[in-house]
């Protein structure tokens, strides 16, 4: 081997990447880049790994990625074969309605908790990767050959500066990496004007059997119990707000009671009681992140930091896995041309992200929250139409080829 080739081999072997964030996108990025021959270091703001989480659906696009990352063997579908969803009002059950469990199996997402995916990817994480808790990025400087990052330990306030070949921001909608390397949050975060409050129940609500869920849908707000076959249900409250930045700073326990008002009814009343004791509550705005590019020099963003599609799209975790896996494979395919690898990664992924963001802000949002009675009535009518179609076995076969559905279940790496 010539000296030049040896040096090239050494440089590739020793490529270092700093990954900020130990969520789904961050852990997945660490696995994917390790597979591509990089040496990941992960920093996480929290003092320990988060293991809780709310309901989500994992579509085929994400399952393909989980397979490549070695995490799929630790996941399973929590959807029950006899799962059913009821529509309710403040007095009780009014009839049957549609939920995730009603999607035909050939095109359906796997139903699970966010913590299921975080646990699975963490189990798949190769041994020996350096993970530093209580640590955040403080400064990022870039040159043509390196990115120098100063990190800060939140417990000791000590700072430390290191050189990296790549920095990946996987630190959420209000990404500190994005703010340091790309600019203020205001440039990229676009609020839809809605709030979510999600948490796990200690047991299924009284009056509901395992696998039974309920949905209350009113003008400007909704309440959903998501059922599983082998885990207590999770809850989602969501509602319209005119001042999302002010709203997200309020106390969820008080605010949910104010917005939804009495009488709560049997199922919502139970959920509100459990909210008072819930330890892991997600209370926040429904934001999308929109950027002209997801990378700048040697800094790249993945997951919600780059493209948050919102909970309403149903694609957040799926895209987190898929985007990270595709990034690693692009870097592996083009190891000597970082710019080209990143451009190919974004070229493949961006059209899908933009489609899912559009859906999340329109039909996805309408499935969860109606802004007026006209939308409520239209949603009810659409559910009745879909219930009739679902009785036809040909329906699911046809839906597999609808572009919107097909893109949710594609293997992104096939386009690389």
N, C-alpha and C positions, 0 to 999 in steps of 0.2 A: 504494500500500500504506500503510495507517495505521501510526502509530508503534507501536501495540500489536502489530499483526501482524508488523511488521518485527522488533520485539524478540523475539517468539515464534520467528520464523524463525531469528534469530541464536542464540538459546539452543539450539534444536534442532541447529543446525549445529555448535555448539561443545561439545556434550555429550562429556565425557571419561569413559573407562572404564579402570580399572586391572585388568589380567588377571594373576593370579599363577599361573605354571606354563606351560611351553612344551611340553607334551605334546599328545596328540590333542585333548583337550577344550579346552585353552587356546588352541591355534592355531585350532581350529574356531570358538571363541567370538570370537576377534579378527576372523576373516573375516566371520562372521555379523553382528557389531555394526557393522563397517565398512560392510557392505551396507545396514544400517539407518540409516546416517548418523551414527554415533558415531565418536569418535577414540580408538582403543585404544592403550594403552601396556602392554607385556608385561614382567614381571620374572620371572627364572628363577634359582633357587638355584645350579644347576650352572654351571661355567665355560664350557660350550659345549653345543650341542644334542646330545642323545642320538640315535644313528642305528641302534643295534642292535635286538634284540627277538626275541621267541619267536613260536611259531605262534599264530594266531588265525583265527577265522572271521568274515567280515563279511556279515551278513544284509541282506536287502532294506531294512529300516528304515534301516540305516547307509548303504547305497548311494544311496537317495533323498536323504539329507542330503548325501552327498559330491557328488552331482550339483548340488544347489543351491549348494554352497560352491565349485564349480569345481574340485574335486579328483578327481572320478571318472575324468576322462580320463587321469590319471596312475596309475591302478590297473588291475590285471588279476588274474584268477583263476589261481593257481599250481597248481590241481588238474589232474592229468593224466587223460586219457581212459581210460588203462589202469591207474590207481592201484589198489592192493590192500593190504589189511592182514592180517597173519598174527598168530595168537595164539602165544605162546611160553611155555616153561617154562625152567628153568635148563639144560636139555640142548639145546634148540633149538626149531624150529618144530613146532607141534602141529596146526595147521590154519588155516582161514580165520576171520577175525572181522570185525566192523564198526567203521568209523571215520568221520570226517567225509566222507571221499571217497566213501562208499557212500550218502550221502543223495541222493535223486533231484534232478537238476539244477533242476527246476521250483521246488523249495523250499529248495535247498541254499545255504549261505553260500559266498562266495568264500574260498578258502584262501590265506593270505598271512602275512607277518610283521608284527609291530607296527611295525617300522621302515618298512614300505611305506606305511602310512597316515600316519605322521608326516612322511615325505618328501613324500607327495602333498599333504597340507594345507599344508606349508611352501612348496611350489612355488606353491600357489594363493593364498598370503598376499599381499595388495596391497603394492606397493612403498611405502617411506617410513614403515612402522610402526616405532616406537621399541621396540627390544628391549634390555633391560638384564640382562646375565648377572651372576652372583655377587651377586645382590640378593634380599633377603627382606623381607616386611612385618614391622615391629617393633611398631607400634601402629596401631589403627584407632579413630577417634572419629566418631560420627555426629550430625548435626543433621537437621532436617526438610528442609534444602535442599542438604546436601552430606555427603560422607564424606571426612574428612581422614586421610590415611595417611602414617605415617612409615616409610620404607624404610631398610634398612641394607645397605651394600656390604660383603660378607664379606671382601674383600681389604684394603680400606682402613679398615674400621670406620666410615666416614663415614655420617651419617644425613641424610635429606632428607625434608621434609614437603610434600605437595601436596594440593590439593583435587580431588575427583572427583565426578561425578554418580552413578557406580556402581562397585562393586568386585566382581570375579568371582574366586572361589577355585576354581582348577583344579589344585590342588597335591597331589592324591593322598589316599590313605586317612588318613594322618596330617597332614591339612591344617593349616597354620599359620594360614590365614585363618579356618578354622572355629574353631580354638582361641581366636583373638583376639576373634571376633565372636559366637560361640555358646556357648563353654565347653569344658571339658576333653574329651579324647579318650574317656575312660572312659564318658561319657554316651552316645556314639553308635557306637563301634566294637564290633561283636559278633563274636567269634571263633568259627569253626566247629570249631576244634581240629585243623586239618590243616596240613601244610607243603607248599610247592611249591619245586622247584628246576628252573629252565628255562634253556636256553642253545642256541646254534647250534653245529652240527658243522661242521668245515672241509670235510668230504666225507661222502658217504653211507657208512654202516657197511659194512665188508667182508662180502660174502655177500649184500647186498641190492642190487637194481637200482634205477635211478631210478624213483620212484613207488611203491616198496614200503616199507611201514611195519610195525612190530611192536608188540605190546602184551603185557606181562607183568602179570597181575592176580592178586595174592595177598591173603590176609587182612591188612588194615591198610596195604597199600602197593601201588603200581603203577609201572610204567616204560613209557613210550611213546616211539616214534620216529615223528614226523609227517613224511611224505614230500611232496615237491613235484616238479613236472615240470621246473623250471628254476632250482632253488636247492638247495644241500645241506640235508639234513633238520635238524629241530630236535628237542630232547629234553625230556621232562618226567618228573621223578621227583616223586611225591607220596606222603605217608604221614600216618598218624594220630599225634598227639602229645597228651599230657596237660598239657603246660606250654608253650603256644605262645609266650608272651612271652620265656621263657628260651631256648626252642629257636631262635628267629630270630636270636639273638645268637651262635650257634655257627658254627664253620667248616664250610661246606657240603661241602668236599672230604672232610673227616674224617667228617662226620655221615652222608653218603650211604653210605659204605662200612660204617659201623657198623649202620645201620638195615637195609640190604638184605642184607648178609652174603654170604660166599662159599658156593658157587661162583656167580660172576656170570653165567657163560655168555658166548657169543661177542659178542652184540650189546650187552648191558649192560656187559660188560667193556670194550669199545671206548669206550662213552660215558663211563664213569668215568675212563678214561685221558684223554679229551679235556677232561673237567671240570677237570683239573689245569692245563690251558693256556688254558682259556676266559677271555676278557677281560670279556665282558658277561654275567654270571650273575645271574639273578633268584632270590633265596633269601629266602622270607618266608612269613608266615602267610596262611591263607585267611580273610580278614575280610570282613564286610559292614558297611556304614554305614547306620544307620537313624535318621532324624530326623523329628520331627513337621512340620517345614517346612524347605524348602531356601533360604529367604531371610528376612532380617531387615532391615527398613528398606532401605538402599541397598547391602546386601551380599548376594550370591547365590552359591550353590555349584553347580558342575556336575561331571559325571563321578564318579570314585571319591570325590572330596571329599564329595559329597552322598549317593550311593546305591550305592557299590561292590557289584555283584552277585556277585562272586568269579569267578575263572577257570572254576569248575565250571559256571557258567550259560552260558558261551560268548557273553555279550552285552556285555562290558565296552566294547570299542571301538565296537561298534554303537551303544550308548546314549550314549557320549561324543560321537560325531558327531551323532546324532539330537537329543540334548538341547540341544546348543549351537546347532544350526541352528534348532530350534523357538524357543529363547530369542530369537535375533535377529529372527525373523519376528514374534514376539509384540510385541517392542519397536517394530518397524516398523509394525505394524498399529495399535498404541495408543501413539503417540509422546508424548502429553500426559498419560498416566496410568500412571506406573510401577507403582504398586501393582496396578492391574487387569491390566496386561500380565503381571506376574510370577504373579499368581494364576491367570490363564488358562493360562499355560505349565505350572505345576505341576499344575493340574487335569487337563490332557490327559496329562501324562507319568507322574504318580504311579501310576495303576493298572497301567500296563505294567511299571514298575520293580518294583513289589511282586510282580507275577506272576513276573518273571524271578528275583527274589531268592528267592522260595519254591522255584522249580524248582531253582535253583543249590544250595540247602541240602538238597534231598531227592533227586530222581531224578538231577539233574546230578552231585551228589556221589557217588551210588551207581555211576554209570557210570565214575568215576575211582578210587574207593576203597571197598572193602567192609569193614565193621567186624567181620564174622564169616563163618564158612563158609556160613551160610544165605544171606547176601547174595551171596556168590560164586556159589553154585549158582543163585540166582534170576536173577542177571545172565546167566549162561551160557544158561539156559533162554530168557530174553527175546531174546537175540541169535539163537538158532535160530529162534524164531518170526518175528522181523523179517526174517531172511534169506529165509524162505519168502514173506512178503508182498512183499518187494522184487522178486521175480520176476514179480509181477503188474503190468502197466503201468497198471492202473486205480488202484493204490495211491497213487501220487504225486498223481494228480488229486484223489483223495478227501482226502488229507492237506492239500492247499492250503487247505481250508475248515475245518480243525480250528482252533478259536480260539487254541490255544497256538502253532501254527505260523503262523497268519495274522498274529498280532500281531508276530511277529519280522520280518515283511516289509512291514508297513504304512508308508505315508507319513504321518508324524505331523502334518505341516502341513495335511493335508486336514481335520483336526478343528478348526482354528483359526478 
